[in-house]
Amino acid sequence: MRIALVTESFYPAVDSTTTTLKATADRLVDLGHTVRIIAPGPGLSSYRGCDVVRVRPLEPTGAQTRAALDAFEPDLVHAASPRFVGRKALKHARRTGVATLVVEQSPIHDLAADYWRAKVADRADTLLVTAPWMIGRAAELGAEARLWQPGVDPLAFAPTLRDPWLHDSWSRARAKDGGQVVVGYVGGLHKRNGVRRLAELAQVDGIRLVVIGDGPEREWLAKRLPAARFTGPLQTGDLTVALPTLDVLVHTGEHETDCHALREAGASGVPSVAPRSGGAADVVRHLETGLLYDPADPRDLRRAVAAVAADRHRHLMGAAAREHAVRRTWIDAVDDLVGSFYPAPAAAVS
């Protein structure tokens, strides 16, 4: 089957959409499908033998997208969180009779609701969302969505990749008051992710905060968390070492969809503290693989982090998190995508 994967970001970007699209492309290639990726430029022009057609800035997006699709003649246009490029691809596919599937990985905000319904949901033959709460959100906007949940790579993210030297460095093990518990955050440093709540952790004794990611809130956080370690964004290869080297992962987003960081922390054997809202509530099992805190309570985040940090048996939570996370690998997830949601000819290829 010829599948066009249309996305708003791909390498060298490091984000949730790229993580999902890469895993999807990897499995589709392994299954024998012919794949073309259409993404904004600049960036690499091929991936695992697949063409990556880059939509050039400052030139008409629609014309470039139409040309890339017409030259490829896909059987399916699979659009990931469609915006500027994806909505043009969906419009052209609808006009030419090509099947369309949308995987919506972003929360739909009120100001964009009508536009999203008209330009994305109404143009999709199949609309998928990546967290249960998003099904209800789509219904509020007059769209019918089905659930498809991401997976995790259990070989790339594993407890065996923990780096003792790095942990000693982060925990300040050799300092006079060393041996602190390493609490990490992984993700974009944006207000919409609730990252300003990380400043509350300055009041938790015995922990060292490690912030992995970048964004406009970095300077604000750095002023209020002078003892924290800010690594900046990490590529996947470095993240596979950084995540299992944490003792606890903390997450602050109340409207999470993919929850990649939570899934990858779990596979790495690291317990998580996350809000009891959005997708996190479906990924973290309270008191089993981590703790869920009440985001409406201004003290509950601190209490939850302090409780897990003080628990000498938190490694048992980490082991349970690993066991739970690896039940759905990326192979499982993409095979489910192809078998349950792609047009029938796709299953015949595998």
C-alpha positions in Angstrom: 0.0 0.0 0.0 1.2 3.5 -0.8 0.9 5.7 2.3 1.6 9.5 2.5 2.4 10.5 6.0 1.7 14.2 6.3 3.0 16.0 9.4 3.7 19.5 10.7 7.1 18.5 12.1 9.8 15.9 11.5 13.5 15.6 12.0 15.4 17.6 13.1 12.5 18.5 15.4 12.2 16.8 18.8 8.6 16.7 19.8 5.6 14.4 20.3 4.5 14.4 16.7 7.9 13.4 15.4 8.2 10.6 18.0 4.8 9.2 16.8 5.5 9.6 13.1 8.9 8.1 13.2 7.6 5.0 15.0 4.7 4.8 12.5 7.0 5.1 9.5 9.4 2.5 10.9 6.8 -0.1 11.3 5.1 0.6 8.0 8.4 0.2 6.2 9.0 -3.1 8.1 5.6 -4.3 7.0 6.4 -3.7 3.3 4.4 -0.5 2.7 5.7 2.3 0.4 5.8 5.5 2.4 6.4 9.1 1.6 6.7 11.7 4.3 5.5 15.3 3.6 6.8 17.8 6.2 7.8 21.4 6.5 11.5 22.2 5.6 14.3 22.4 6.1 15.5 18.9 7.1 16.6 15.6 5.8 15.2 14.5 2.4 15.0 10.7 3.1 14.3 8.4 6.0 14.9 4.6 5.9 14.6 4.7 2.1 11.5 6.8 2.1 11.3 10.2 0.4 10.8 13.1 2.8 9.3 15.9 0.7 10.0 19.2 2.4 7.5 22.0 2.0 9.6 25.1 1.5 8.8 28.2 3.5 7.8 31.4 1.7 6.3 29.4 -1.1 2.7 28.4 -1.5 2.0 25.5 0.8 -1.0 24.1 -1.1 0.8 23.9 -4.4 3.7 22.1 -3.0 1.6 19.7 -1.0 -0.6 18.9 -4.1 2.5 18.2 -6.2 4.0 15.9 -3.6 0.8 13.9 -3.4 0.1 13.7 -7.1 3.6 12.5 -7.9 3.3 9.8 -5.2 -0.3 8.7 -6.0 -1.0 7.4 -2.5 -3.7 4.9 -1.5 -4.0 6.7 1.9 -3.2 10.1 3.2 -2.4 9.8 6.9 -2.2 13.3 8.5 -0.7 13.8 12.0 -2.2 16.7 13.9 -3.0 18.6 10.7 -2.4 22.3 10.5 -0.8 24.3 7.7 0.4 21.3 5.6 -2.0 18.6 6.8 -5.2 20.5 6.1 -4.0 21.2 2.5 -3.3 17.5 2.0 -6.7 16.6 3.4 -8.4 19.1 1.1 -6.6 17.7 -2.0 -7.2 14.1 -1.0 -10.9 14.8 -0.6 -11.0 16.4 -4.0 -9.2 13.5 -5.7 -11.0 10.7 -3.9 -8.0 9.4 -1.8 -8.8 7.8 1.6 -7.8 10.0 4.6 -7.0 9.3 8.2 -6.2 11.9 10.8 -4.4 11.2 14.1 -5.1 14.2 16.2 -2.4 14.5 18.9 -3.1 18.1 20.1 -5.8 19.5 22.4 -8.3 21.5 20.4 -8.7 24.9 22.0 -11.9 26.9 22.0 -10.6 29.6 19.7 -9.7 27.1 17.0 -12.7 24.8 17.4 -14.8 25.8 14.4 -11.8 26.0 12.1 -10.5 22.6 13.2 -13.9 21.0 12.7 -14.3 22.4 9.2 -10.7 22.0 7.9 -9.7 18.8 9.7 -12.4 16.7 11.2 -14.9 17.1 8.3 -12.2 16.2 5.8 -11.2 13.0 7.5 -12.7 9.6 6.6 -11.3 8.3 9.9 -10.5 10.6 12.9 -8.4 9.2 15.7 -7.3 10.7 19.0 -4.6 9.5 21.3 -6.3 9.8 24.8 -9.7 8.8 26.0 -10.6 12.3 27.2 -10.2 13.6 23.6 -13.1 11.5 22.4 -15.4 13.6 24.5 -13.7 16.8 23.4 -14.2 15.9 19.8 -17.9 15.1 20.4 -18.3 18.5 22.0 -17.1 20.0 18.7 -19.5 17.8 16.6 -16.9 15.3 15.5 -16.8 11.5 16.0 -13.4 10.3 17.0 -12.0 6.9 17.9 -9.2 6.0 20.2 -5.7 4.9 19.1 -3.1 5.0 21.8 0.7 5.3 21.2 3.3 2.7 22.3 6.8 2.7 23.6 10.1 1.2 22.5 11.0 -1.2 25.4 14.6 -1.7 24.1 15.4 2.0 23.7 13.9 2.9 27.1 15.0 0.4 29.7 16.2 0.4 33.4 19.5 -1.2 32.2 20.5 2.1 30.6 20.7 3.9 33.9 24.0 5.8 34.2 25.4 5.7 37.8 28.0 8.4 37.1 25.4 10.7 35.7 23.1 10.0 38.6 25.9 10.8 41.1 26.4 14.1 39.3 22.8 15.1 39.2 22.2 14.0 42.8 25.3 15.7 44.0 26.3 12.5 45.7 29.8 13.8 46.6 28.6 17.0 48.1 28.5 17.5 51.9 24.6 17.2 51.9 24.6 15.0 48.8 22.6 12.0 48.0 19.5 13.9 46.8 16.7 12.2 45.0 16.7 13.1 41.3 13.3 14.4 40.1 13.1 15.1 36.4 10.8 16.9 34.1 10.8 16.1 30.3 9.0 18.3 27.8 8.5 21.7 26.3 8.8 24.7 28.7 5.6 26.4 27.8 2.9 27.9 30.0 0.3 25.6 28.4 2.2 22.6 29.8 1.8 24.0 33.4 5.6 24.2 33.8 5.5 27.1 36.2 4.2 24.7 38.8 7.7 23.2 38.8 8.8 26.2 40.9 6.7 24.8 43.8 9.3 22.0 44.1 11.9 24.4 45.4 10.1 23.9 48.7 10.6 20.1 48.7 13.7 19.0 50.8 16.0 16.3 49.7 15.4 16.5 45.9 17.4 17.8 42.9 15.3 18.9 40.0 16.6 18.1 36.5 14.7 19.9 33.7 15.0 18.3 30.2 13.6 20.5 27.5 13.5 24.1 26.3 11.0 26.8 25.7 10.0 30.4 26.6 9.5 29.6 30.3 13.1 28.4 30.9 14.4 31.8 32.1 11.4 32.2 34.4 12.0 28.8 35.9 15.8 29.2 36.2 15.3 32.3 38.4 13.1 30.5 40.8 14.9 27.2 40.7 18.6 28.2 41.1 19.6 24.7 42.3 18.0 22.9 39.4 19.9 21.4 36.4 18.7 22.6 33.0 19.9 20.3 30.3 18.1 21.8 27.3 16.4 19.5 24.8 17.9 16.0 24.3 17.9 13.9 21.2 16.4 10.4 21.6 19.8 8.7 22.1 20.6 10.9 25.0 17.1 10.7 26.4 17.3 7.0 26.6 20.1 7.4 29.1 18.7 10.4 30.9 15.2 9.0 31.7 16.3 5.8 33.5 18.9 7.8 35.4 16.1 9.8 37.1 14.6 8.6 40.4 11.1 10.2 39.8 9.5 11.8 36.7 7.2 14.8 37.4 4.7 16.0 34.8 2.6 19.1 35.0 0.4 19.1 31.8 -3.3 18.9 32.6 -4.3 18.3 29.0 -1.8 15.6 27.8 -2.6 13.5 24.8 0.3 11.2 23.7 2.0 11.1 27.2 5.2 9.9 25.6 7.4 11.1 28.5 5.2 9.2 31.0 5.3 6.0 28.8 9.0 6.2 28.3 9.7 6.9 32.0 7.6 3.8 32.8 9.5 1.7 30.4 12.7 3.0 31.9 11.6 1.8 35.4 10.9 5.2 36.8 7.8 6.1 38.8 5.9 9.2 37.8 4.0 12.0 39.5 1.3 13.5 37.2 -2.0 15.3 37.4 -5.2 13.4 37.7 -6.5 14.9 34.4 -6.0 14.5 30.7 -4.2 11.5 29.3 -1.9 11.2 32.3 -4.7 9.7 34.4 -4.9 6.8 31.9 -1.2 6.1 31.8 -0.1 6.5 35.5 -1.7 4.0 37.8 -2.1 5.7 41.2 -0.1 4.1 44.0 1.0 1.3 41.6 3.2 3.0 39.0 3.3 6.5 40.5 1.1 9.1 42.1 -1.7 11.2 40.6 -2.1 14.6 42.2 -5.1 17.0 42.3 -4.2 19.9 39.9 -6.7 22.1 41.6 -5.0 21.8 45.0 -2.0 24.1 45.2 -0.2 21.9 47.7 -0.9 18.4 46.2 2.0 18.4 43.7 4.5 19.1 46.4 3.0 16.5 48.6 3.0 13.8 45.9 6.6 14.5 44.9 7.8 14.5 48.5 6.0 11.2 49.2 7.5 9.4 46.3 11.0 10.9 46.9 10.9 9.7 50.5 9.7 6.2 49.7 12.6 3.8 50.0 10.6 1.2 48.0 9.8 3.5 45.1 11.9 1.1 42.9 8.9 -1.3 43.2 6.7 1.4 41.6 9.3 1.7 38.9 9.3 -2.1 38.2 5.5 -2.0 38.0 5.7 1.0 35.7 8.0 -1.0 33.4 5.7 -4.0 33.4 2.7 -1.9 32.6 4.4 0.3 29.9 5.8 -2.5 27.8 2.4 -4.2 27.3 1.9 -1.8 24.4 5.0 -1.4 22.3 5.2 0.6 19.1 5.0 -2.6 17.1 1.7 -3.4 18.9 0.4 0.2 18.4 1.2 0.5 14.7 -0.1 -3.0 13.9 -3.3 -2.0 15.7 -3.4 1.2 13.6 -3.0 -0.7 10.4 -5.3 -3.6 11.2 -8.1 -1.6 12.8 -8.1 1.7 11.1 -6.3 1.7 7.7 -8.3 0.7 4.6 -8.5 -3.1 4.0 -5.7 -3.5 1.5 -3.2 -2.4 4.1 -3.6 -5.6 6.1 -2.9 -7.7 3.1 0.6 -6.2 2.7 1.7 -7.5 6.1 
